[in-house]
Amino acid sequence: MPDTEPLTTDPRGIRFLTYDTYLRDTPYTEAEKAYIRQYAAEHRDEIIAQVRENLRKLDGTPGSVVSLLTGLSIERINELGGMPDSH
């Protein structure tokens, strides 16, 4: 299982997008971009900490990349057949 929570819809984000798109007549894509910028600014420290944690998990092997992307441990990946040799 990944150690991150699944993506969920943030009610605050929906309200923000609804306000921007309907009440202020902002194109939806522009409203999305503004929300993403606002979210990133408000959660910058969290985002940076998660990126650093993920980078520590990468050791340059394909297995570490697959492990990070899938949330499976290297041991579990090996139980399922492992990674092919890159030779």
N, C-alpha and C positions, 0 to 999 in steps of 0.2 A: 504494500500500500504506500502511496506517496505520502511524504510527511507534510504536505501542504493541503489546505482545505480546498474542496472543489469550488470552482467559480460559482458565485450566486449573484442574483440580481439585487443590487443595493437600492432599497426604496428611495433613498435620498437622491441617487443618480437618476432614477426614473422621474422624480419630481423636477429635478433640475432640467433634464432633457425636455420634459413636457412643457415646462415654463418657457424655456428658450425657443422651442420650435413653434409653439402655438401662440403664446402670449406676446412674444417679442418678434415673431415671424422670422426666426433664424433658420436657415437651412439645417436639416437634421445632421448632416455630416459636420457642419461647423459646430453645432451644439455638442456633438460627441467629442470632438477635438478639445473643446473648452472644458468639458467634464473630465476628460482624461488628464489634461494639464492640471486642473484643480485637485483631482484625486492624487496625482503624483506629488504635487507640492505638499499636500496634507500628510502623505504617508512616506515621504522621502527617506526618513531614517529607517523605517521598517523595510522598505524596498532595498536600500543599500545593504542592510544587515543580511537579508535573504540572499542577495546576489553574492556577497562575500562568503556566506555559508556554502552556497552551491559551488563556488569556485574552489573552495577547500576540498570538496568531494571529488573534483576532477583531477585525475592523475595522468592524463595524456593517453589513456587506453580507451579503445572502443567500449569496453565493458563499463567503465566509469560513466561514459556518456549515456549509454543505454540505461544504466542504473538510475542516473539522475532524471532522465526523461520519463522513465516508466515507474519509478518509485520502488522497483524491485532491488533487493540486495544482490551483490555480486554472487553470493552463495546460491541464491534462488535462480539467478540467470544460469549459473553453471548446472544446477539441477535440471533445468529445462533444456539443456543442450549446449550451453555456453555460447561463446562468440567464435566465429570462424577465424582461422589464422589469416593475417593480412599479407602473407608472403605470396 
